[in-house]
Amino acid sequence: KQWYQRRVAITAGRMGIDINHKHDRKVHRKEPVSQNVYLRLLVKLYRFLGRRTNAKFNQVILKRLFMSRQNRPAVSLAKIVRQMKAKQRQGKTVVVVGSVTDDKRIFEVPKGLRICALRFSESARTRIIKNGGTIITFEQLAVESPLGENTVMLQGQRNSREANRHFGAPGIHGTHAKPHVREKSRNHEQARGRRKSRAYKA
């Protein structure tokens, strides 16, 4: 019995602290989910630049390359034109980690736009080049400005998706969340949330 107690005491002394693992989950991305070879080569390049140059610009680009497509929405040509009107931004390169799309609401694209993006829609590409603009890739950008000098980073609006309009509790006073309604007619959820007969009363 004494021998057993001594053994228990020794093993208890060797044991470590029981660590609580319920907060261990890390939800930030360390690499893109996509298996696209070209995207992964860009990640390799900007991981190197972020590490060796220590420039915030490269670290931000790397972080955005990891993002899902919902978190890097497209930027329209109209937004680029609007943002580049400022005097201090003249002659700088626009950097978009995402897609650049055309916007029919602008009739004139200013001359000499210089844009770097992951992807361009066909009509946006045509309009930029037609007006004497330049389109460059991220590899070319890394050679031209490895520290992000003379660049302007832009990104699209993340909460402009139709799905975002439904976030929240529709019908509750003070919220403007859009309800998921089968149909908009006399019999379908009119005055929803105002009375018991219409789904619920808030």
GUGUNU-380458 format. One record per atom (N, C-alpha, C): residue in three letters; y, x, z. Coordinates in steps of 0.001 Angstrom, whole numbers, plus 500000, padded with zeros to 6 digits. Layout:
REM GUGUNU-380458
AlaYXZ
...
END
This chain:
REM GUGUNU-380458
Lys498800500826500000
Lys500000500000500000
Lys501264500870500000
Gln501230501931500832
Gln502370502841500878
Gln502575503532499532
Trp501468503901498916
Trp501511504569497603
Trp502171503655496569
Tyr501845502352496616
Tyr502389501375495661
Tyr503896501197495885
Gln504307501123497178
Gln505729500951497491
Gln506550502155497017
Arg505956503379497213
Arg506632504601496779
Arg506821504596495258
Arg505814504123494524
Arg505851504085493057
Arg506909503094492554
Val506970501956493224
Val507975500935492865
Val509377501487493082
Ala509576502213494192
Ala510878502790494518
Ala511304503815493464
Ile510334504648493003
Ile510623505682491995
Ile511030505032490675
Thr510246504034490229
Thr510556503366488947
Thr511874502605489016
Ala512191502037490172
Ala513464501322490351
Ala514635502292490239
Gly514431503516490739
Gly515460504546490636
Gly515686504985489205
Arg514617504987488400
Arg514731505420486996
Arg515387504359486107
Met515227503094486463
Met515700502022485591
Met517218502009485488
Gly517713501671484274
Gly519154501593484058
Gly519683500211484406
Ile520961500020484136
Ile521597498730484401
Ile521240497779483261
Asp520969496546483605
Asp520662495552482588
Asp521976495110481945
Ile522218495558480705
Ile523489495285480029
Ile523460493878479437
Asn524600493216479537
Asn524730491873478978
Asn525025491990477475
His524138491481476642
His524279491650475192
His524858490440474480
Lys525375489466475219
Lys525810488245474543
Lys527111488408473745
His527849489496473991
His529093489710473228
His528935490795472164
Asp527717491145471813
Asp527483492283470924
Asp527787492023469454
Arg527831490765469040
Arg527949490464467613
Arg529304490907467058
Lys529254491696466011
Lys530475492136465343
Lys530584491374464027
Val531718490708463821
Val531818489852462643
Val532693490428461531
His533286491600461737
His534076492168460648
His533150492921459690
Arg533502492898458424
Arg532655493531457406
Arg532862495038457361
Lys531760495734457140
Lys531835497181456963
Lys531517497573455523
Glu531116496608454737
Glu530854496798453306
Glu530904495438452625
Pro531087495398451308
Pro531114494085450654
Pro529720493470450587
Val529651492156450595
Val528373491471450468
Val527874491589449029
Ser528819491600448095
Ser528482491685446670
Ser527745492985446348
Gln526794492882445442
Gln526054494068445004
Gln526603494621443679
Asn527786494161443292
Asn528416494624442053
Asn528611496146442094
Val528059496822441111
Val528064498295441086
Val529484498839441040
Tyr530345498211440227
Tyr531707498705440050
Tyr532531498515441320
Leu532311497394441988
Leu533002497147443261
Leu532564498169444304
Arg531279498460444332
Arg530754499417445318
Arg531232500842445038
Leu531460501167443765
Leu532029502482443426
Leu533481502575443912
Leu534212501467443776
Leu535592501436444290
Leu535614501604445801
Val534656500962446475
Val534552501078447935
Val534309502533448320
Lys533429503189447570
Lys533118504601447819
Lys534378505462447680
Leu535139505190446618
Leu536360505938446345
Leu537413505734447437
Tyr537653504463447797
Tyr538707504183448777
Tyr538280504456450214
Arg536975504486450455
Arg536490504924451777
Arg536817506406451966
Phe536618507169450896
Phe536934508602450907
Phe538439508817451088
Leu539250508082450281
Leu540707508238450361
Leu541243507811451727
Gly540688506725452261
Gly541126506237453567
Gly540841507243454669
Arg539707507937454519
Arg539302508920455533
Arg540101510215455412
Arg540272510687454168
Arg540875512005453970
Arg542406512000453920
Thr543005510928453417
Thr544476510911453328
Thr545103510330454585
Asn544353509475455284
Asn544840508804456488
Asn546040507896456193
Ala546179507473454917
Ala547274506575454532
Ala546848505134454782
Lys547744504357455385
Lys547464502947455705
Lys547159502163454419
Phe547834502510453338
Phe547668501837452048
Phe546200501813451615
Asn545546502966451679
Asn544142503074451263
Asn543209502301452197
Gln543543502296453479
Gln542722501571454454
Gln542821500057454252
Val544006499592453868
Val544207498159453604
Val543444497753452345
Ile543512498579451313
Ile542778498278450066
Ile541285498228450340
Leu540773499178451115
Leu539345499210451452
Leu538939497938452187
Lys539745497529453156
Lys539452496330453934
Lys539409495096453031
Arg540343495033452078
Arg540403493876451176
Arg539272493881450156
Leu538769495055449816
Leu537620495134448898
Leu536363494532449529
Phe536298494576450874
Phe535148494009451595
Phe535184492476451621
Met536366491907451443
Met536567490483451713
Met535814489565450747
Ser535559488351451249
Ser534943487328450395
Ser535989486820449411
Arg535537486109448379
Arg536477485630447371
Arg537437484580447939
Gln537014483876448967
Gln537911482903449607
Gln539069483605450291
Asn538816484800450803
Asn539854485539451519
Asn540701486445450629
Arg540365486527449350
Arg541266487220448415
Arg541520486334447198
Pro542285485246447421
Pro542548484294446341
Pro543392484910445228
Ala543348484269444072
Ala544065484767442887
Ala545579484715443095
Val546268485626442418
Val547733485652442429
Val548201485263441037
Ser549120484306440959
Ser549602483868439649
Ser550680484814439134
Leu550845484797437828
Leu551864485627437177
Leu553254485221437661
Ala553425483914437945
Ala554721483412438424
Ala555093484055439761
Lys554117484198440646
Lys554381484791441963
Lys554770486260441803
Ile554071486957440915
Ile554377488374440687
Ile555808488526440169
Val556174487692439189
Val557528487735438611
Val558572487449439685
Arg558293486447440514
Arg559231486052441571
Arg559414487170442604
Gln558305487793442995
Gln558342488840444029
Gln558978490133443519
Met558887490372442210
Met559398491639441663
Met560858491547441201
Lys561511490422441482
Lys562912490263441074
Lys563852491151441878
Ala563475491464443101
Ala564347492254443988
Ala564652493627443387
Lys565879494080443608
Lys566342495338443015
Lys565508496537443478
Gln565166496537444783
Gln564436497684445337
Gln562994497762444843
Arg562509496694444182
Arg561131496688443677
Arg561033497016442185
Gln562154497241441550
Gln562158497538440117
Gln561388498827439826
Gly560510498771438832
Gly559776499970438415
Gly558567500310439266
Lys558273499486440264
Lys557111499755441130
Lys555855499080440578
Thr554706499583440993
Thr553426499032440547
Thr552975497934441504
Val552618496778440928
Val552097495668441739
Val550602495906441950
Val550146495826443203
Val548722496033443516
Val548150494730444084
Val547133494197443402
Val546480492955443834
Val544987493209443955
Val544437493118445187
Val542992493266445362
Val542394491872445143
Gly542238491517443886
Gly541775490184443511
Gly542093489925442056
Ser542220488656441691
Ser542473488281440296
Ser543948487965440069
Val544384488227438845
Val545729487824438411
Val545546486770437328
Thr546147485598437547
Thr545978484497436600
Thr547305484142435941
Asp547209483461434813
Asp548394483065434057
Asp549039481845434705
Asp550322481647434436
Asp551026480456434915
Asp551904479940433786
Lys551573478774433291
Lys552291478197432144
Lys553700477738432515
Arg553992477657433807
Arg555304477174434241
Arg556408478205434061
Ile556027479469433842
Ile557063480463433524
Ile557000480748432027
Phe558157480699431403
Phe558207480840429944
Phe558400482277429510
Glu559070483056430369
Glu559329484456430007
Glu558770485391431067
Val557971486344430605
Val557460487393431502
Val558371488604431325
Pro558925489133432416
Pro559835490281432267
Pro559150491494431640
Lys559932492281430966
Lys559391493450430253
Lys559040494564431231
Gly558004495305430893
Gly557657496509431656
Gly556983496278432991
Leu556312495128433181
Leu555558494926434428
Leu554377495887434471
Arg554122496426435654
Arg552997497351435809
Arg552108496822436936
Ile550896496386436562
Ile550041495702437536
Ile548662496345437618
Cys548185496494438846
Cys546823496964439108
Cys546093495849439840
Ala544953495401439298
Ala544184494318439935
Ala542705494490439617
Leu541881493758440362
Leu540429493807440111
Leu540074493098438807
Arg540825492022438514
Arg540491491210437355
Arg541740490491436836
Phe541817490298435520
Phe542912489544434900
Phe542320488438434053
Ser542948487260434101
Ser542503486215433174
Ser542972486641431781
Glu542286486146430755
Glu542545486596429382
Glu543989486326428965
Ser544493485123429306
Ser545863484762428903
Ser546912485575429663
Ala546625485878430944
Ala547570486691431742
Ala547646488103431172
Arg546482488657430830
Arg546429490006430243
Arg547233490072428937
Thr547036489057428087
Thr547728489009426788
Thr549236488962426975
Arg549705488108427886
Arg551150487941428092
Arg551800489200428661
Ile551095489870429571
Ile551658491090430185
Ile551804492177429131
Ile550740492408428359
Ile550746493478427348
Ile551737493164426223
Lys551815491871425848
Lys552718491449424768
Lys554171491746425119
Asn554506491658426418
Asn555877491913426863
Asn556096493353427336
Gly555273494260426829
Gly555459495682427126
Gly555031496099428514
Gly554203495281429162
Gly553692495620430492
Gly552468496514430426
Thr552041497007431583
Thr550870497892431660
Thr549885497344432677
Ile548603497430432319
Ile547533497018433233
Ile546720498258433569
Ile546561498531434858
Ile545763499703435250
Ile544658499309436228
Thr543648500155436314
Thr542524499907437227
Thr542779500634438548
Phe541932500367439517
Phe542094501010440823
Phe541753502501440775
Glu540899502908439842
Glu540611504335439671
Glu541865505062439190
Gln542568504445438226
Gln543808505046437720
Gln544882505080438810
Leu544922504023439608
Leu545890503967440702
Leu545640505080441721
Ala544356505344442002
Ala543997506393442965
Ala544472507771442486
Val544467507981441163
Val544922509259440596
Val546453509329440616
Glu547092508205440225
Glu548555508183440109
Glu549252508205441468
Ser548791507337442383
Ser549428507297443713
Ser548364507198444795
Pro547791508347445166
Pro546727508353446179
Pro547184507919447564
Leu548512507948447802
Leu549034507535449107
Leu549733506169449035
Gly549691505558447852
Gly550313504244447683
Gly551811504295447474
Glu552312505433446982
Glu553754505549446758
Glu554173504732445522
Asn555355504148445595
Asn555919503279444538
Asn555011502104444182
Thr554454501465445190
Thr553607500295444952
Thr554067499118445816
Val553733497924445366
Val554001496699446128
Val552692495928446189
Met552173495712447402
Met550913494973447555
Met551189493480447684
Leu550479492683446879
Leu550614491233446942
Leu549249490602447135
Gln549227489428447759
Gln547969488678447848
Gln548253487183447762
Gly547271486425447309
Gly547424484988447134
Gly547398484251448466
Gln547765482973448413
Gln547794482148449620
Gln546387481679449946
Arg545933481969451164
Arg544533481679451523
Arg544285480213451861
Asn545302479540452350
Asn545068478168452803
Asn545455477117451764
Ser545490477506450501
Ser545860476537449457
Ser544649475840448844
Arg543447476146449344
Arg542250475458448829
Arg542268473994449238
Glu541678473146448439
Glu541619471715448744
Glu540868471473450047
Ala539846472294450319
Ala539038472151451531
Ala539882472272452795
Asn540939473114452739
Asn541793473327453916
Asn542557472072454333
Arg542747471156453386
Arg543491469932453706
Arg542698469024454647
His541374469201454670
His540530468358455513
His540325468931456914
Phe540825470157457174
Phe540597470787458471
Phe541430470088459550
Gly540793469736460640
Gly541461469025461721
Gly540841467649461908
Ala541472466826462720
Ala540958465487462999
Ala541878464453462370
Pro541490463865461233
Pro542372462885460599
Pro542474461621461441
Gly543647461002461431
Gly543833459757462174
Gly544471459962463523
Ile544335461148464100
Ile544955461409465403
Ile546452461627465191
His547229461072466090
His548685461117465958
His549193462561465897
Gly550013462858464908
Gly550610464191464801
Gly549866465150463891
Thr548657464772463451
Thr547947465660462522
Thr548041465083461107
His547969465971460149
His548069465542458747
His546795465876457990
Ala545680465973458715
Ala544404466299458066
Ala543991465153457144
Lys543474465535455996
Lys543088464549454982
Lys541674464053455270
Pro541453462745455370
Pro540098462264455667
Pro539169462356454458
His537881462533454723
His536879462490453651
His536562461026453405
Val537103460446452376
Val536935459025452090
Val536156458863450791
Arg535190457935450811
Arg534379457685449607
Arg535241457216448451
Glu536181456320448792
Glu536963455659447767
Glu538264455204448399
Lys539311455120447603
Lys540585454658448154
Lys540814453231447675
Ser540409452268448470
Ser540582450864448104
Ser540787450027449359
Arg540892448739449178
Arg541182447828450296
Arg540111447895451377
Asn538841448126450975
Asn537738448071451928
Asn537306449427452495
His537912450497452028
His537425451818452432
His538413452567453309
Glu538175452495454597
Glu538868453312455594
Glu540386453259455501
Gln540926452083455285
Gln542369451929455379
Gln542730451830456862
Ala543807452442457255
Ala544233452505458665
Ala543148453138459528
Arg542489454168459009
Arg541431454858459743
Arg542008455500461007
Gly541339455250462136
Gly541796455821463404
Gly542791454962464148
Arg543230453877463519
Arg544220453005464158
Arg543555451854464918
Arg542372451460464462
Arg541667450364465157
Arg540164450558465062
Lys539451449921465993
Lys538000450096466109
Lys537265449727464814
Ser537765448705464126
Ser537091448249462919
Ser537174449246461771
Arg538063450223461905
Arg538224451240460859
Arg537831452611461400
Ala536525452827461531
Ala535940454100461981
Ala536130454353463487
Tyr537358454520463957
Tyr537590454730465391
Tyr539054454482465703
Lys539345454306466972
Lys540738454126467388
Lys541161455309468257
Ala542202456001467827
Ala542675457174468559
Ala543840456793469457
END
